[in-house]
Amino acid sequence: MTSGEETGQRRDERWPTARGPRAGARATSRDVARAAGVSQATVSLVMGEKWRGRVSERTAEAVRSAARSLGYRPNLAARDLRLGRTRTVLLVVPALTNEFFARVHTGVVRVAREHGLGVVLYLSPEGTGPAPDPFASASSTLDGVLASSMAAEAVGAIRGGGLPLVMLDSDPGHEGASATVNPDIADGMRQVAEHLLGLGHRRFLHLASDIDTWTFRVRADALAGALREAAGVTLRTERAPLTVADGLRATEKALAEPGHRPTAIICDDDVLAAGACKAARRLGLQVPTDLSVTGFTDLALATAVEPELTTVQLPAEAVGEAGMRALVAVLDGRPPAPEALPVRLVTRGTTAYARP
């Protein structure tokens, strides 16, 4: 090998070409920019998910393709240190025994992973009541907070330092939240009412949750409003904690009261509905021949009972995904896109035509 060839080889090793960095070296944003034919600033915008409205989709894909082919990974630690980011968010839930919150968590984690964020799941010790800060200072430990089926003021201690807050299945009118993501709870109750009215039912029992939160208040208001429009309707309400045993006791109590027995029981949750079906059997009533029963949420329990439960299906994972997308938008300084999450009535075996 001549001295000129040796010099050329050393130059090639020192200065990467457009094909990428030299073997064994870690690819840099400069390598990606050269391969994609763009500036390093454009690479930073695309890899930081801040390119929308500034860079075309075609250019963004060219940058992502170059990054994949070169094995480029942005230095997140340096960027986070510069921006004061921890890349960690907190999901606060009032209970771990309810399957709905597990599904919400699944959706949150799925989107968080796409953005390189970690999720800490926090069970509030007070249920839907005020949640204490689980850290010495949440504002220095977290980038943001999501809270499901709680009031915004219940997480005030956690976000006291002004952390971005996204509320899920919660009051959209609270000014303390950066964004709110809700399934259409009211429409779900309207679908239940229309279904049962169409089956000829006019005497109703609302087996309601005894938890005073937005999501359950909306159910009660929507149900009352939907039934108010029908002629000859009676509606009684019995409240109970969200357990099968309490649902059973509340139903037995309501059905033992004097007067015309209801022909349909509308429950705030599938767990209460399972208790109502159990109470009916104990009283010698057949579901749905003597008594129709509906639930709400569509937990796995809904298809474990016999007959299977007619219920409203809430898109829990979609709620978590939309909530996490909203939080990412807030962290990036973008307005979160409003998302209305539809629900649907799943008709199964616990509803039938009312007996004359």
Secondary structure, DSSP 8 states (H G I E B T S, - for coil): --HHHHHHHHHHHHS-BTTBS-TTS---HHHHHHHHTS-HHHHHHHHTT--TTTS-HHHHHHHHHHHHHHT----HHHHHHHHT---EEEEEES-SSSHHHHHHHHHHHHHHHHTT-EEEEEE-TTTTS----SSS-HHHH-SEEEEESS-GGGGTTTTTT---EEEESS-TT-TT-SEEEEE-HHHHHHHHHHHHHHTT--EEEEEEES--SHHHHHHHHHHHHHHHTSTT-EEEEEEE-SSHHHHHHHHHHHHTSSS---SEEEESSHHHHHHHHHHHHHTT--TTTT-EEE-SB--GGGGTSSS--BEEE--HHHHHHHHHHHHHHHHTT------EE--EEE--SS------
